[in-house]
Structures are given as structure tokens and as C-alpha cells.
């Protein structure tokens, strides 16, 4: 994912833009920690109920969160069924019983779904 982000940065001439990659565990941290960042990118993190709950609760009010997920069990329902206005892209992906990976913008209204 770092390679894709850096390629995108170069292709969009964002030479003066700072990008920080941090792969340490941030699950369960307070919202205030995430507020220091303009954009949060998350990939394939919705595979466990407890982890998903902690993560989504920590970042649900952040101004700009982009998720990539193959519609795992704990992905918001309107994303997994492809009906959300927050769905940004969908890519074919056939592995582990999944058929596509979806990229979506996380907003608080998605977390109200059951």
C-alpha cells in the first residue's frame, strides 16, 4: 500500500505533501490521537468483531477515513452489499471466499447500521 500511495502522490504532483506511514497498532486509541492526521487509510481490518469495534469507534468522527475491505463480516452492511453512497471503488478479488474488495469513505452514519 505504501508503494501505491507514493505513486499516487508523484502522479498528482504532490511533492510538498507530507505522508507518514505507521503500521504500529493504533486500535483502541482515543479519537484525539487520530485528529492530528488529515487522512487515515485502513486496509483489511474488519475481520474480527472486537478489533473492528475498537477501530471503528476510535476513528468514526475523523474528518476523512478511507477503508479498503473485501466485505468481511464486520464491514458496514451497505458497503458489503454495494448500496452505499460512500462506496468509492470496487475491484475483483477472488481469494478466501471473497469476490471483490471495496474502497469506501467511512462516515458516522455507516456505523449506525445493523
LINLINQUI-V20268 format. One record per backbone hydrogen bond with DSSP energy under -0.5 kcal/mol. NH is the residue of the N-H (numbers start at 1). CO is the residue of the C=O. E is the energy in kcal/mol with one decimal. If there is no record, write none. Layout:
# LINLINQUI-V20268
nh,co,e
NH,CO,E
NH,CO,E
This chain:
# LINLINQUI-V20268
nh,co,e
5,1,-2.3
6,2,-2.5
7,3,-2.4
8,4,-2.4
9,5,-2.4
10,6,-2.3
11,7,-2.9
12,8,-1.7
13,10,-1.7
14,9,-2.5
15,13,-0.5
17,14,-1.6
21,19,-0.5
22,20,-0.6
29,26,-1.9
33,30,-1.3
34,30,-0.9
35,31,-1.3
36,33,-1.0
37,34,-1.9
40,64,-2.1
42,66,-2.7
44,68,-3.3
52,48,-3.0
53,49,-2.4
54,50,-2.5
55,51,-2.8
56,52,-2.9
57,53,-2.1
58,54,-2.0
59,55,-1.6
60,56,-1.1
62,59,-1.8
65,106,-0.5
66,40,-2.9
67,104,-3.0
68,42,-2.0
69,102,-2.7
74,46,-1.3
75,72,-1.9
79,76,-1.1
80,76,-2.1
81,77,-2.4
82,79,-1.3
83,78,-1.5
84,78,-1.3
87,84,-1.1
88,103,-3.1
89,103,-1.7
91,101,-2.8
93,99,-1.7
95,93,-0.7
95,98,-1.1
98,95,-2.1
101,91,-2.8
102,69,-3.0
103,89,-2.8
104,67,-2.5
105,86,-2.1
106,65,-2.4
106,104,-0.6
110,107,-1.5
111,107,-0.7
111,108,-0.9
112,109,-0.9
113,110,-0.9
